[in-house]
Amino acid sequence: MNTNTENLIRPFQVGNVPQAELDELKRRILATRWPEKEPVSDQSQGVPLATVEALARYWATDYDWRKVEAKLNALPHFITEIDGLDIHFIHVKSKHQNALPIIITHGWPGSIIEQMKLIGPLTDPTAFGGSEEDAFDVVIPSIPGYGYSGKPSTTGWGPSRIADAWVTLMKRLGYHNFFAQGGDWGGVITDMMAVQAPENLLGMATNFPCAVPVELNNAAFGGAPAPVSLSAEEKKAYDQLVFSYKHVSYAIIMGSRPQTLLATADSPIGLATMFLDHDQPSLALISRSFAGHTEGLTRDDVLDNITLCWLTNTALSGYRIYWENKDAFLAPFGVKIPVVVSTFPDELYQAPKSWAEQAYPNMIYYKKHDKGGHFAAWEQPELLVGDIREGFRSLR
């Protein structure tokens, strides 16, 4: 390993947040000035008041940050400087000698907390229904501006630059060849890694396939009716896209005016409301969890992620990746390496196999699941782990 100062990997301890910070968070939650209830009985105007009130009650009274803090502190964390910025990452090595490296990347509104459920099954498969031949060494970095990574003070940290940084990180860890997986921005970054460094990636997996044909992507973004030439499966995916693009106002403002959202760095409830409204199916899932019907995500799951963002004051620095991005959402990048595709029904769209085959000509595995949504590693970790194991098995 290069021993230059800039290449040193430093152990990092999450540590214990001062109680005064947690007390101040509670004070701010309790001081929220509430508006009137929305004049509709559905989610058509955004996050329902009842959902946010239930979240606030639980966050201010029963939620315990110390539980997730203990889980974080039980993992090996590190910091390394890449391209002038501190990059935080979790690195868990498997006890199995045949383990292969994989880097897994989160998205927005997410963090390393999204992927923590994957660590045990991937690093210690024999304890989770798998065989030692399925073992991985797992690296989970925090995107610049998220969690414990540094916040860029200059522009230019878009998905392409992050992809380059991830390849540098893996090489610095001694992994010249490795697998990669991601969802949301993590999916975009993983696609870019595959295009920019195909000689380093053994294969990639995605639960956010950038597979929408360009002309269909443009038409869906404009809200055009589905072309009559589409199959039933493709039309369903196209209609999902039209609906999703109609409800991504958060992406539009973050992509053009992220600094205007400064108030979400000052109000925990403002931050929570922003995080909850990523997409309609996820909002419905989260709303049900705060109404007592846990499925996929628990109340603690949701608040662990939001609280990490609050405590690290990374709301705005996290939004800026939308401003930095210069590529179309969900359109193919030209990936040529072996690809594993996982599709979930409540994602922004459930990619038809026909589209995935066009976007990823070397697709070696495709699985269409009947449950799950945007936060696959968080909501349905068993299904995603199964796809990673099965999909990459032929490449070992």
Buried (B, 14 or more C-beta within 10 A) or exposed (E): EEEEEEBEBEEBEBEEBEEEEBEEBBEBBEEBEEEEEBEEEEBEEBBBBEBBBBBBBBBBEEBEBEEBBEEBEEBEBBBBBBBEBBBBBBBBBBEBEEBBBBBBBBBBBBBBBBBBBBBBBBBBBEEBEBEBEBBBBBBBBBBBBBBBBBBBEEEEBBBBBBBBBBBBBBBBBEBEEBBBBBBBBBBBBBBBBBBBBEEBBBBBBBBBBBBBBEEBBEBBBEEEEBEEEBEEBBBBBBBBBBBBBEBBEBBEBBBEEBEEBEEBBEBBBBBBBBBBBBBBBBBBBBBBBBEEEBEBBEBBBBBBBBBBBBBBEBBBBBBBBBBBBEBBBBBBBEBEBBBBBBBBBBBBBBBBBBBBBBBBEEBBBBBBBEEBBBBBBBBBBEBBBBBBBEBBBEBE
